[in-house]
Structure formats: structure tokens, C-alpha cells
Amino acid sequence: MPKRKAHAQWKGDLQNGNGTMKFDSGAYEGSYSFKSRFENGTGTNPEELIAAAHAGCYAMALSNELAEAGFTPESVNAEAEVELEMVDGDPTITTITLSVEASVPDIEEDTFNQHAQGAKEGCPVSKALAGANIHLNTSLN
């Protein structure tokens, strides 16, 4: 399997500096700062990128779980919310909430929820983030 890379550069001190992050593929490049990470400033932050990675991985994992069980999802829309909190004086990712809304013909809600939980546990990004509490909210159309 291929290896993936991203690059970050930071200039200045923590509170007044700024930086850029970019994907090696060229698909994304953006700025970040203390304010965009710890307040509500303009730009992105590592937690937002983690959320995007988790939502993308989870949507693919759930689609695969459903297909392997004989169901063809029309759509799987996933959102990840990453909480950064102070723990013992250190910023820490404590909780990630995955929310999924899917349209899957001919599936019972209990069956869907079982596959949704299995995808949460099997998603490679979920595994990488196992130190955080990962919650799952589901909605079947």
C-alpha cells in the first residue's frame, strides 16, 4: 500500500506565529495559526484535518461493510467532530463524535446500526485515534 505525506511549516512563536500545511498530492494547502487552532480565527488546524480524515475513512469503511453484507448504499454522509480540551494543562484530543446519515435500500435499522458500529471499529483512522473516546450517532433514511 502507498505511503502518504503532508508537510507543515511554522514561522514565529506559538501565539503570534503562523504556518501552512499542505498535502503531498497537491489536493490541499492552507494556513493555520494559534487563533485558528485554539480560538475561532481564520484558517484550518490539525484537528479539522483529523476530522476530515476520520469522516472520509469512516464513510468508505461503512460503505464497504454494507457492500460485503449484500447491501448497496445509495449514499453515506459522515461528519466527524474533534474536541480539543485541556487535560492536566496540556491540549488533548479527548473526544471524537462521528455522525452518519445513510440511504441504504432494504436494510433494517438494527442491521444498519451493527454495520455502522463495525465500520467505526474497523476504520483505520478510528484505530489510529483509539486514545480518544469515539462516539457514533447514526441516521438511516
N, C-alpha and C positions, 0 to 999 in steps of 0.2 A: 504494500500500500504506500502511496506517496506521503512524504513529509510536507507539512505546511509551515510557512513562516510569516511573521509580521515584524515590523520594525517600529520602534518608538524613539523619539529624541526629545529631551527635556533641556530647556535653557533657563538658567536662573535658579533662585531659591524656591522652596516649596510654595510659599504663599504668593509670591509675586511673579514667579516664572510662568512659562507656558511651553507647550510642546505639540508635536504632531505624532500621529500613529498612522501607519499605512500597511495594507496587505501586500505581500509579495506579488500576488496575482494582478495587482493594479485595480482591483474591484472597489477598493475603498481607500480614501485618505482623508483625515480630518484632524482638527485641532482639539486640544484639551488643556485645561488649566485647573488650578486649585478650586476656583469658583464653579467650573463645570462638573467637578467631582464631588465636592463637599458642600456646595450651595446650589443655586439654580442658575449658574452662568451659562453663557453660550458655548457650544462645543459639545464634544462627547466625553466619555470617561471609560475606564476599563470595565466597570460594572455593566454599562449599557452594551458593550461589545460581548461580554459574557452572556447577557440576557439574549442577545441576537443569536449567538451560537447555540445556546440551550434550546430556544424556541425552534430554530431550524432543525437541529438534531432530533428533537422530540417529535416534530411533525413527520419527519421521514421515518423514524422508528415506529410510530403508531401506524402509519400507512403500511409499512412492511408487516407488522404484526397482524393487521386486519387482512391483508392480502394472503398471508400464509395460512390464515384460518378460513379462507374462502370468501371473504367479503371484499367488495371493491368500493373504496371510499370515493365519493364524488368530490369531497373537499375536507381538508383538515387544517384548521386555523389555530395556531398555537401562539401564546404570549407567555413570556417569562418576565417576572418582576423580581429584581435582585435587591435585597435590603443590605445596606452597609451601615453598621452600627458600631459604636464604641464598646469594646469589651476589655475590661481591665486596662483602659487607657489606650488601646490600640484599635484602629479601624479594622473591622472584621466583617466579612460576608457571612451573615448569620442565617438568613432565610431566603429561599427562592420559591416563588409561587408560580407554578405552571398552570395556565388556564387553556383549555382546549375546547373548541366548538367544532363538531364534525357533522357531516352529512354522509350517512352510510346506509344505503338501502338494505332492507330485510335483516336488520340486526336488532336484538332485544337490548334494552338499556343495561341490564346486568352483564350481559356478554360484552358489550362495548366497554363498560367500566373495567372489567377484568383485563381486556386488551390494553386499555389506557394505562392501567397500573403496571402491567408487564412492560409496556414501552418506556414508562418512567424509570423502571429499574434497569432496563437493558440499554437505554440510550448511552452511548459512550461519554457524552458530556455530563449526564447525570452521574455516571460512575466517577468521572474526574472531579466532580464537585461534591462528593459524598460527605465532606466535612460540614456542609451546610444542611439545615433542615429543608427538605424539598417537599412542598405540599402540592397537591393536584386537585384542580377543580375541573369538572367535565360537564359538557353540554352536548347532547345529541339532538340534531334537528330531525 
